[in-house]
């Protein structure tokens, strides 16, 4: 009955474990850190996906958008549009913080006033769904400390095109990207259930050529 209740409520597997333990049962789903020996097959699956997406950038994140894996394409994009060498380590360890923080990508996002409210609304909705999740609570608090962020705003038809495009510019270099988010199909492991892979695809031919040139040896 506890498992049926968790499935009916569409709870994440880690929360279903918590529900079982609160009812006096043992956890039903494996929950080990990604770097644990038992998670070797999951790490391999993530690396296969990230490597297969090259030369496009892709990152694997947990539920709170902490970056747990990043491919070379994403490293090149971050290095091109953010001062990753001098940025505080905590800024570049979280995808949303890296996007919204002044020491991250923020200064390079031309359409920041469009991008930021939509990202913040995503956080607001996820935090409301998982109100007791301490990681999401910490993310919300960290974002609240970033100065001069706009208010969250749901997606509207004010944005141009069929999807949101992030317009980046640093010096003479420009790129326009759209993102997709993928998850592990039919996870039976709490760590796999929490993972999402976000890919940055070129939104125009200029960006496509840029991404390809960054991957080419000098």
C-alpha positions, 0 to 999 in steps of 0.5 A: 500500500505504501508503494502504491501510494508513492506511485499514485502521488508520482513521488521520486524514488528517494521520497518513496524510500522515505515514505517506506521507512516512515511506515517502518519498512526498509527502502525498496530502491537503491540509493547510493552516491553516483561515485560509489562502486555500485553506481558504475553502470549508471556512470557509464550510461551518463558518460555514453550519453554525454560523449554521444552529444559532442561537439554540443555541450551537455551537463548531467545534473541532480534534482537541485541542478548540481552539476555531476557530469559535464562533457567537453562541449559544455566545458568549452562553452562555459569557458568561452562565455564565462570567466570560469577560472576566477569564478567562485567554485560554488557558482560553477557547480550548479547549472542555475547559479552558473547561469544567473550569477554575475560571476557566471554566464549572466553578463554574457546573456544578452536576453537575460531579462527574458531568460532569468524569469523563466528559469526562476519560475521553473525553480519556484514550481519544482520547489513547490512540488518538493517542498521538503527537499533540503537540496532544493531549499538550499538552491532557492536560498542561494538564488535569493542571495544573487542580487538584482534578479527579476521576479519569476514569470511563467512562460508566455507568448512574449518570447519570440519563436517556438522555444526559448533561445539563449543569446550569448555574447562575450566580446566579438563572439556570439552564440544562440542556443536552445536546450533539451532536457532528457532523463534516464528511461524507467529508472529503478534507482533513486540516483538515476531517478534524480538525474537529468541531462541538459543539452545546449544545441545551436539555434542557428547556423552561425552557432553551429559553425562556432561549436564545430570550430571549438571542437576542432584541433587548432 
